[in-house]
């Protein structure tokens, strides 16, 4: 498989609030997000969250 960098991890602010995540952890993002129709979409920023999958933990960046 070839990773062309087109993947994007999205986490709505409403979900962060439900998870009691401190919204001050959201950092500015320079990521350019484009929809399927090619239009540009603004993001609130990015945040790194620790995700547990079974016994393993991963730091994942979300937009």
PDB file with SEQRES, HELIX, SHEET and CRYST1 records, atoms N, CA, C and O in Angstrom:
SEQRES   1 A   63  UNK UNK UNK UNK UNK UNK UNK UNK UNK UNK UNK UNK UNK          
SEQRES   2 A   63  UNK UNK UNK UNK UNK UNK UNK UNK UNK UNK UNK UNK UNK          
SEQRES   3 A   63  UNK UNK UNK UNK UNK UNK UNK UNK UNK UNK UNK UNK UNK          
SEQRES   4 A   63  UNK UNK UNK UNK UNK UNK UNK UNK UNK UNK UNK UNK UNK          
SEQRES   5 A   63  UNK UNK UNK UNK UNK UNK UNK UNK UNK UNK UNK                  
HELIX    1 AA1 UNK A   13  UNK A   18  1                                   6    
HELIX    2 AA2 UNK A   23  UNK A   25  5                                   3    
SHEET    1 AA1 2 UNK A  33  UNK A  34  0                                        
SHEET    2 AA1 2 UNK A  40  UNK A  41 -1                                        
SHEET    1 AA2 2 UNK A  47  UNK A  53  0                                        
SHEET    2 AA2 2 UNK A  56  UNK A  62 -1                                        
CRYST1    1.000    1.000    1.000  90.00  90.00  90.00 P 1           1          
ATOM      1  N   UNK A   1       0.825  -1.187   0.000  1.00  0.00           N  
ATOM      2  CA  UNK A   1       0.000   0.000   0.000  1.00  0.00           C  
ATOM      3  C   UNK A   1       0.869   1.251   0.000  1.00  0.00           C  
ATOM      4  O   UNK A   1       1.938   1.279   0.611  1.00  0.00           O  
ATOM      5  N   UNK A   2       0.418   2.245  -0.665  1.00  0.00           N  
ATOM      6  CA  UNK A   2       1.123   3.521  -0.708  1.00  0.00           C  
ATOM      7  C   UNK A   2       0.286   4.558   0.020  1.00  0.00           C  
ATOM      8  O   UNK A   2      -0.899   4.728  -0.266  1.00  0.00           O  
ATOM      9  N   UNK A   3       0.919   5.254   0.970  1.00  0.00           N  
ATOM     10  CA  UNK A   3       0.222   6.317   1.704  1.00  0.00           C  
ATOM     11  C   UNK A   3       0.450   7.625   0.966  1.00  0.00           C  
ATOM     12  O   UNK A   3       1.560   8.158   0.970  1.00  0.00           O  
ATOM     13  N   UNK A   4      -0.591   8.143   0.336  1.00  0.00           N  
ATOM     14  CA  UNK A   4      -0.450   9.403  -0.397  1.00  0.00           C  
ATOM     15  C   UNK A   4      -0.782  10.612   0.462  1.00  0.00           C  
ATOM     16  O   UNK A   4      -0.828  11.734  -0.043  1.00  0.00           O  
ATOM     17  N   UNK A   5      -1.015  10.399   1.762  1.00  0.00           N  
ATOM     18  CA  UNK A   5      -1.266  11.515   2.672  1.00  0.00           C  
ATOM     19  C   UNK A   5      -2.651  12.104   2.572  1.00  0.00           C  
ATOM     20  O   UNK A   5      -2.902  13.178   3.118  1.00  0.00           O  
ATOM     21  N   UNK A   6      -3.560  11.428   1.887  1.00  0.00           N  
ATOM     22  CA  UNK A   6      -4.894  12.002   1.702  1.00  0.00           C  
ATOM     23  C   UNK A   6      -5.843  11.688   2.855  1.00  0.00           C  
ATOM     24  O   UNK A   6      -6.964  12.197   2.884  1.00  0.00           O  
ATOM     25  N   UNK A   7      -5.419  10.869   3.791  1.00  0.00           N  
ATOM     26  CA  UNK A   7      -6.287  10.523   4.924  1.00  0.00           C  
ATOM     27  C   UNK A   7      -6.364  11.676   5.917  1.00  0.00           C  
ATOM     28  O   UNK A   7      -5.425  12.459   6.061  1.00  0.00           O  
ATOM     29  N   UNK A   8      -7.488  11.759   6.588  1.00  0.00           N  
ATOM     30  CA  UNK A   8      -7.706  12.826   7.561  1.00  0.00           C  
ATOM     31  C   UNK A   8      -8.505  12.262   8.723  1.00  0.00           C  
ATOM     32  O   UNK A   8      -9.540  11.628   8.520  1.00  0.00           O  
ATOM     33  N   UNK A   9      -8.028  12.489   9.934  1.00  0.00           N  
ATOM     34  CA  UNK A   9      -8.754  12.067  11.131  1.00  0.00           C  
ATOM     35  C   UNK A   9      -9.569  13.253  11.624  1.00  0.00           C  
ATOM     36  O   UNK A   9      -9.007  14.284  11.995  1.00  0.00           O  
ATOM     37  N   UNK A  10     -10.880  13.114  11.630  1.00  0.00           N  
ATOM     38  CA  UNK A  10     -11.767  14.210  12.007  1.00  0.00           C  
ATOM     39  C   UNK A  10     -12.411  13.905  13.355  1.00  0.00           C  
ATOM     40  O   UNK A  10     -12.898  12.799  13.590  1.00  0.00           O  
ATOM     41  N   UNK A  11     -12.407  14.900  14.233  1.00  0.00           N  
ATOM     42  CA  UNK A  11     -13.081  14.782  15.524  1.00  0.00           C  
ATOM     43  C   UNK A  11     -13.825  16.093  15.775  1.00  0.00           C  
ATOM     44  O   UNK A  11     -13.191  17.127  15.989  1.00  0.00           O  
ATOM     45  N   UNK A  12     -15.151  16.066  15.750  1.00  0.00           N  
ATOM     46  CA  UNK A  12     -15.920  17.289  15.990  1.00  0.00           C  
ATOM     47  C   UNK A  12     -15.691  17.836  17.403  1.00  0.00           C  
ATOM     48  O   UNK A  12     -15.441  17.072  18.336  1.00  0.00           O  
ATOM     49  N   UNK A  13     -15.777  19.148  17.552  1.00  0.00           N  
ATOM     50  CA  UNK A  13     -15.617  19.789  18.861  1.00  0.00           C  
ATOM     51  C   UNK A  13     -16.664  19.261  19.836  1.00  0.00           C  
ATOM     52  O   UNK A  13     -16.386  19.123  21.028  1.00  0.00           O  
ATOM     53  N   UNK A  14     -17.858  18.967  19.343  1.00  0.00           N  
ATOM     54  CA  UNK A  14     -18.900  18.435  20.233  1.00  0.00           C  
ATOM     55  C   UNK A  14     -18.466  17.110  20.859  1.00  0.00           C  
ATOM     56  O   UNK A  14     -18.786  16.835  22.015  1.00  0.00           O  
ATOM     57  N   UNK A  15     -17.749  16.303  20.110  1.00  0.00           N  
ATOM     58  CA  UNK A  15     -17.247  15.034  20.646  1.00  0.00           C  
ATOM     59  C   UNK A  15     -16.179  15.281  21.699  1.00  0.00           C  
ATOM     60  O   UNK A  15     -16.159  14.612  22.732  1.00  0.00           O  
ATOM     61  N   UNK A  16     -15.285  16.243  21.443  1.00  0.00           N  
ATOM     62  CA  UNK A  16     -14.256  16.581  22.435  1.00  0.00           C  
ATOM     63  C   UNK A  16     -14.901  17.042  23.738  1.00  0.00           C  
ATOM     64  O   UNK A  16     -14.444  16.689  24.825  1.00  0.00           O  
ATOM     65  N   UNK A  17     -15.968  17.835  23.619  1.00  0.00           N  
ATOM     66  CA  UNK A  17     -16.672  18.308  24.819  1.00  0.00           C  
ATOM     67  C   UNK A  17     -17.284  17.142  25.581  1.00  0.00           C  
ATOM     68  O   UNK A  17     -17.209  17.095  26.809  1.00  0.00           O  
ATOM     69  N   UNK A  18     -17.891  16.198  24.862  1.00  0.00           N  
ATOM     70  CA  UNK A  18     -18.492  15.030  25.509  1.00  0.00           C  
ATOM     71  C   UNK A  18     -17.440  14.178  26.211  1.00  0.00           C  
ATOM     72  O   UNK A  18     -17.735  13.510  27.201  1.00  0.00           O  
ATOM     73  N   UNK A  19     -16.213  14.203  25.696  1.00  0.00           N  
ATOM     74  CA  UNK A  19     -15.112  13.442  26.286  1.00  0.00           C  
ATOM     75  C   UNK A  19     -14.398  14.232  27.385  1.00  0.00           C  
ATOM     76  O   UNK A  19     -13.414  13.763  27.956  1.00  0.00           O  
ATOM     77  N   UNK A  20     -14.903  15.438  27.676  1.00  0.00           N  
ATOM     78  CA  UNK A  20     -14.291  16.328  28.679  1.00  0.00           C  
ATOM     79  C   UNK A  20     -12.829  16.652  28.378  1.00  0.00           C  
ATOM     80  O   UNK A  20     -12.003  16.739  29.287  1.00  0.00           O  
ATOM     81  N   UNK A  21     -12.517  16.830  27.091  1.00  0.00           N  
ATOM     82  CA  UNK A  21     -11.172  17.214  26.671  1.00  0.00           C  
ATOM     83  C   UNK A  21     -11.052  18.727  26.781  1.00  0.00           C  
ATOM     84  O   UNK A  21     -11.953  19.454  26.363  1.00  0.00           O  
ATOM     85  N   UNK A  22      -9.948  19.204  27.337  1.00  0.00           N  
ATOM     86  CA  UNK A  22      -9.680  20.637  27.452  1.00  0.00           C  
ATOM     87  C   UNK A  22      -9.500  21.216  26.049  1.00  0.00           C  
ATOM     88  O   UNK A  22      -8.534  20.882  25.362  1.00  0.00           O  
ATOM     89  N   UNK A  23     -10.418  22.075  25.622  1.00  0.00           N  
ATOM     90  CA  UNK A  23     -10.374  22.636  24.267  1.00  0.00           C  
ATOM     91  C   UNK A  23      -9.180  23.552  24.057  1.00  0.00           C  
ATOM     92  O   UNK A  23      -8.861  23.888  22.917  1.00  0.00           O  
ATOM     93  N   UNK A  24      -8.510  23.965  25.131  1.00  0.00           N  
ATOM     94  CA  UNK A  24      -7.290  24.764  24.997  1.00  0.00           C  
ATOM     95  C   UNK A  24      -6.148  23.947  24.406  1.00  0.00           C  
ATOM     96  O   UNK A  24      -5.122  24.506  24.019  1.00  0.00           O  
ATOM     97  N   UNK A  25      -6.316  22.635  24.334  1.00  0.00           N  
ATOM     98  CA  UNK A  25      -5.303  21.763  23.726  1.00  0.00           C  
ATOM     99  C   UNK A  25      -5.345  21.816  22.201  1.00  0.00           C  
ATOM    100  O   UNK A  25      -4.430  21.320  21.544  1.00  0.00           O  
ATOM    101  N   UNK A  26      -6.390  22.408  21.633  1.00  0.00           N  
ATOM    102  CA  UNK A  26      -6.493  22.514  20.177  1.00  0.00           C  
ATOM    103  C   UNK A  26      -5.488  23.557  19.702  1.00  0.00           C  
ATOM    104  O   UNK A  26      -5.510  24.705  20.147  1.00  0.00           O  
ATOM    105  N   UNK A  27      -4.604  23.143  18.789  1.00  0.00           N  
ATOM    106  CA  UNK A  27      -3.557  24.024  18.256  1.00  0.00           C  
ATOM    107  C   UNK A  27      -3.930  24.462  16.841  1.00  0.00           C  
ATOM    108  O   UNK A  27      -4.673  23.766  16.149  1.00  0.00           O  
ATOM    109  N   UNK A  28      -3.417  25.613  16.415  1.00  0.00           N  
ATOM    110  CA  UNK A  28      -3.657  26.035  15.034  1.00  0.00           C  
ATOM    111  C   UNK A  28      -3.150  24.975  14.055  1.00  0.00           C  
ATOM    112  O   UNK A  28      -2.178  24.273  14.334  1.00  0.00           O  
ATOM    113  N   UNK A  29      -3.809  24.871  12.925  1.00  0.00           N  
ATOM    114  CA  UNK A  29      -3.437  23.880  11.918  1.00  0.00           C  
ATOM    115  C   UNK A  29      -3.232  24.553  10.570  1.00  0.00           C  
ATOM    116  O   UNK A  29      -3.987  25.447  10.187  1.00  0.00           O  
ATOM    117  N   UNK A  30      -2.202  24.115   9.857  1.00  0.00           N  
ATOM    118  CA  UNK A  30      -1.954  24.615   8.504  1.00  0.00           C  
ATOM    119  C   UNK A  30      -2.431  23.610   7.459  1.00  0.00           C  
ATOM    120  O   UNK A  30      -2.166  23.762   6.267  1.00  0.00           O  
ATOM    121  N   UNK A  31      -3.134  22.589   7.922  1.00  0.00           N  
ATOM    122  CA  UNK A  31      -3.618  21.550   7.019  1.00  0.00           C  
ATOM    123  C   UNK A  31      -4.685  22.112   6.086  1.00  0.00           C  
ATOM    124  O   UNK A  31      -5.661  22.719   6.529  1.00  0.00           O  
ATOM    125  N   UNK A  32      -4.485  21.900   4.797  1.00  0.00           N  
ATOM    126  CA  UNK A  32      -5.482  22.310   3.805  1.00  0.00           C  
ATOM    127  C   UNK A  32      -6.454  21.151   3.619  1.00  0.00           C  
ATOM    128  O   UNK A  32      -6.053  20.055   3.226  1.00  0.00           O  
ATOM    129  N   UNK A  33      -7.718  21.393   3.898  1.00  0.00           N  
ATOM    130  CA  UNK A  33      -8.734  20.348   3.784  1.00  0.00           C  
ATOM    131  C   UNK A  33      -9.631  20.672   2.600  1.00  0.00           C  
ATOM    132  O   UNK A  33     -10.167  21.775   2.487  1.00  0.00           O  
ATOM    133  N   UNK A  34      -9.781  19.691   1.723  1.00  0.00           N  
ATOM    134  CA  UNK A  34     -10.645  19.862   0.562  1.00  0.00           C  
ATOM    135  C   UNK A  34     -11.697  18.761   0.560  1.00  0.00           C  
ATOM    136  O   UNK A  34     -11.405  17.597   0.838  1.00  0.00           O  
ATOM    137  N   UNK A  35     -12.910  19.149   0.244  1.00  0.00           N  
ATOM    138  CA  UNK A  35     -14.018  18.197   0.160  1.00  0.00           C  
ATOM    139  C   UNK A  35     -13.931  17.436  -1.164  1.00  0.00           C  
ATOM    140  O   UNK A  35     -13.089  17.742  -2.009  1.00  0.00           O  
ATOM    141  N   UNK A  36     -14.803  16.448  -1.334  1.00  0.00           N  
ATOM    142  CA  UNK A  36     -14.798  15.664  -2.567  1.00  0.00           C  
ATOM    143  C   UNK A  36     -15.024  16.525  -3.799  1.00  0.00           C  
ATOM    144  O   UNK A  36     -14.522  16.214  -4.879  1.00  0.00           O  
ATOM    145  N   UNK A  37     -15.785  17.616  -3.640  1.00  0.00           N  
ATOM    146  CA  UNK A  37     -16.057  18.486  -4.787  1.00  0.00           C  
ATOM    147  C   UNK A  37     -14.933  19.486  -5.036  1.00  0.00           C  
ATOM    148  O   UNK A  37     -15.039  20.327  -5.929  1.00  0.00           O  
ATOM    149  N   UNK A  38     -13.850  19.401  -4.250  1.00  0.00           N  
ATOM    150  CA  UNK A  38     -12.701  20.280  -4.442  1.00  0.00           C  
ATOM    151  C   UNK A  38     -12.761  21.575  -3.658  1.00  0.00           C  
ATOM    152  O   UNK A  38     -11.791  22.333  -3.653  1.00  0.00           O  
ATOM    153  N   UNK A  39     -13.884  21.849  -2.992  1.00  0.00           N  
ATOM    154  CA  UNK A  39     -13.993  23.093  -2.224  1.00  0.00           C  
ATOM    155  C   UNK A  39     -13.157  22.997  -0.949  1.00  0.00           C  
ATOM    156  O   UNK A  39     -13.002  21.923  -0.369  1.00  0.00           O  
ATOM    157  N   UNK A  40     -12.625  24.137  -0.530  1.00  0.00           N  
ATOM    158  CA  UNK A  40     -11.785  24.199   0.667  1.00  0.00           C  
ATOM    159  C   UNK A  40     -12.666  24.289   1.908  1.00  0.00           C  
ATOM    160  O   UNK A  40     -13.674  24.996   1.914  1.00  0.00           O  
ATOM    161  N   UNK A  41     -12.282  23.575   2.949  1.00  0.00           N  
ATOM    162  CA  UNK A  41     -13.002  23.588   4.230  1.00  0.00           C  
ATOM    163  C   UNK A  41     -12.055  24.064   5.320  1.00  0.00           C  
ATOM    164  O   UNK A  41     -10.901  23.639   5.386  1.00  0.00           O  
ATOM    165  N   UNK A  42     -12.549  24.940   6.163  1.00  0.00           N  
ATOM    166  CA  UNK A  42     -11.755  25.430   7.287  1.00  0.00           C  
ATOM    167  C   UNK A  42     -11.813  24.424   8.429  1.00  0.00           C  
ATOM    168  O   UNK A  42     -12.836  23.772   8.643  1.00  0.00           O  
ATOM    169  N   UNK A  43     -10.717  24.303   9.154  1.00  0.00           N  
ATOM    170  CA  UNK A  43     -10.686  23.456  10.342  1.00  0.00           C  
ATOM    171  C   UNK A  43     -10.463  24.342  11.555  1.00  0.00           C  
ATOM    172  O   UNK A  43      -9.865  25.412  11.446  1.00  0.00           O  
ATOM    173  N   UNK A  44     -10.947  23.896  12.720  1.00  0.00           N  
ATOM    174  CA  UNK A  44     -10.760  24.659  13.958  1.00  0.00           C  
ATOM    175  C   UNK A  44      -9.325  24.584  14.443  1.00  0.00           C  
ATOM    176  O   UNK A  44      -8.874  25.461  15.179  1.00  0.00           O  
ATOM    177  N   UNK A  45      -8.615  23.567  14.048  1.00  0.00           N  
ATOM    178  CA  UNK A  45      -7.246  23.347  14.491  1.00  0.00           C  
ATOM    179  C   UNK A  45      -6.976  21.862  14.536  1.00  0.00           C  
ATOM    180  O   UNK A  45      -7.671  21.074  13.894  1.00  0.00           O  
ATOM    181  N   UNK A  46      -5.949  21.477  15.307  1.00  0.00           N  
ATOM    182  CA  UNK A  46      -5.650  20.064  15.435  1.00  0.00           C  
ATOM    183  C   UNK A  46      -5.327  19.731  16.882  1.00  0.00           C  
ATOM    184  O   UNK A  46      -4.907  20.591  17.657  1.00  0.00           O  
ATOM    185  N   UNK A  47      -5.529  18.479  17.228  1.00  0.00           N  
ATOM    186  CA  UNK A  47      -5.294  18.020  18.592  1.00  0.00           C  
ATOM    187  C   UNK A  47      -4.782  16.588  18.536  1.00  0.00           C  
ATOM    188  O   UNK A  47      -5.268  15.778  17.746  1.00  0.00           O  
ATOM    189  N   UNK A  48      -3.808  16.281  19.370  1.00  0.00           N  
ATOM    190  CA  UNK A  48      -3.300  14.921  19.492  1.00  0.00           C  
ATOM    191  C   UNK A  48      -4.032  14.243  20.639  1.00  0.00           C  
ATOM    192  O   UNK A  48      -4.071  14.761  21.755  1.00  0.00           O  
ATOM    193  N   UNK A  49      -4.612  13.081  20.358  1.00  0.00           N  
ATOM    194  CA  UNK A  49      -5.331  12.313  21.369  1.00  0.00           C  
ATOM    195  C   UNK A  49      -4.727  10.923  21.472  1.00  0.00           C  
ATOM    196  O   UNK A  49      -4.325  10.335  20.468  1.00  0.00           O  
ATOM    197  N   UNK A  50      -4.664  10.406  22.683  1.00  0.00           N  
ATOM    198  CA  UNK A  50      -4.168   9.057  22.919  1.00  0.00           C  
ATOM    199  C   UNK A  50      -5.326   8.084  22.723  1.00  0.00           C  
ATOM    200  O   UNK A  50      -6.340   8.167  23.417  1.00  0.00           O  
ATOM    201  N   UNK A  51      -5.169   7.171  21.784  1.00  0.00           N  
ATOM    202  CA  UNK A  51      -6.204   6.200  21.451  1.00  0.00           C  
ATOM    203  C   UNK A  51      -5.721   4.813  21.864  1.00  0.00           C  
ATOM    204  O   UNK A  51      -4.641   4.379  21.464  1.00  0.00           O  
ATOM    205  N   UNK A  52      -6.524   4.124  22.662  1.00  0.00           N  
ATOM    206  CA  UNK A  52      -6.196   2.771  23.100  1.00  0.00           C  
ATOM    207  C   UNK A  52      -6.920   1.758  22.226  1.00  0.00           C  
ATOM    208  O   UNK A  52      -8.137   1.826  22.052  1.00  0.00           O  
ATOM    209  N   UNK A  53      -6.156   0.817  21.681  1.00  0.00           N  
ATOM    210  CA  UNK A  53      -6.707  -0.290  20.907  1.00  0.00           C  
ATOM    211  C   UNK A  53      -6.160  -1.566  21.541  1.00  0.00           C  
ATOM    212  O   UNK A  53      -5.003  -1.938  21.342  1.00  0.00           O  
ATOM    213  N   UNK A  54      -7.021  -2.219  22.304  1.00  0.00           N  
ATOM    214  CA  UNK A  54      -6.557  -3.385  23.053  1.00  0.00           C  
ATOM    215  C   UNK A  54      -5.458  -2.957  24.012  1.00  0.00           C  
ATOM    216  O   UNK A  54      -5.623  -1.981  24.744  1.00  0.00           O  
ATOM    217  N   UNK A  55      -4.337  -3.674  24.020  1.00  0.00           N  
ATOM    218  CA  UNK A  55      -3.251  -3.329  24.939  1.00  0.00           C  
ATOM    219  C   UNK A  55      -2.327  -2.232  24.407  1.00  0.00           C  
ATOM    220  O   UNK A  55      -1.389  -1.837  25.099  1.00  0.00           O  
ATOM    221  N   UNK A  56      -2.571  -1.740  23.207  1.00  0.00           N  
ATOM    222  CA  UNK A  56      -1.682  -0.752  22.579  1.00  0.00           C  
ATOM    223  C   UNK A  56      -2.293   0.641  22.628  1.00  0.00           C  
ATOM    224  O   UNK A  56      -3.509   0.804  22.522  1.00  0.00           O  
ATOM    225  N   UNK A  57      -1.423   1.655  22.792  1.00  0.00           N  
ATOM    226  CA  UNK A  57      -1.848   3.062  22.776  1.00  0.00           C  
ATOM    227  C   UNK A  57      -1.161   3.770  21.620  1.00  0.00           C  
ATOM    228  O   UNK A  57       0.015   3.538  21.343  1.00  0.00           O  
ATOM    229  N   UNK A  58      -1.913   4.640  20.947  1.00  0.00           N  
ATOM    230  CA  UNK A  58      -1.395   5.387  19.808  1.00  0.00           C  
ATOM    231  C   UNK A  58      -1.738   6.858  19.967  1.00  0.00           C  
ATOM    232  O   UNK A  58      -2.853   7.199  20.362  1.00  0.00           O  
ATOM    233  N   UNK A  59      -0.787   7.728  19.663  1.00  0.00           N  
ATOM    234  CA  UNK A  59      -1.050   9.166  19.637  1.00  0.00           C  
ATOM    235  C   UNK A  59      -1.487   9.517  18.217  1.00  0.00           C  
ATOM    236  O   UNK A  59      -0.713   9.376  17.270  1.00  0.00           O  
ATOM    237  N   UNK A  60      -2.727   9.974  18.074  1.00  0.00           N  
ATOM    238  CA  UNK A  60      -3.306  10.257  16.765  1.00  0.00           C  
ATOM    239  C   UNK A  60      -3.653  11.740  16.686  1.00  0.00           C  
ATOM    240  O   UNK A  60      -4.239  12.302  17.611  1.00  0.00           O  
ATOM    241  N   UNK A  61      -3.285  12.365  15.572  1.00  0.00           N  
ATOM    242  CA  UNK A  61      -3.621  13.768  15.342  1.00  0.00           C  
ATOM    243  C   UNK A  61      -4.976  13.852  14.649  1.00  0.00           C  
ATOM    244  O   UNK A  61      -5.204  13.218  13.619  1.00  0.00           O  
ATOM    245  N   UNK A  62      -5.871  14.650  15.238  1.00  0.00           N  
ATOM    246  CA  UNK A  62      -7.203  14.872  14.678  1.00  0.00           C  
ATOM    247  C   UNK A  62      -7.339  16.324  14.253  1.00  0.00           C  
ATOM    248  O   UNK A  62      -6.734  17.212  14.854  1.00  0.00           O  
ATOM    249  N   UNK A  63      -8.136  16.567  13.213  1.00  0.00           N  
ATOM    250  CA  UNK A  63      -8.434  17.915  12.739  1.00  0.00           C  
ATOM    251  C   UNK A  63      -9.780  18.310  13.278  1.00  0.00           C  
ATOM    252  O   UNK A  63     -10.251  19.415  13.012  1.00  0.00           O  
TER     253      UNK A  63                                                      
END                                                                             
